[in-house]
């Protein structure tokens, strides 16, 4: 079939995290490389009191896969170059 202006297509797909295991955040923390936590956070963790859940959320790096959707439409066709 030929593409013509106005032709649309799309669908749903899985979206991997742009932060793979080797990604280090600005404080040097990563999933399998870098530091476990940022500077000054060990003191917060050492007391074992309040704030542990907040600390875990800040330091725990995960690889998320989400749901995405895309829809595209042909705007122009250049048959001579075979481009849409």
Beta strands, then each sheet from edge to edge (+ up, - down):
strand 1: 8-16
strand 2: 65-73
sheet 1: 1+ 2-
end
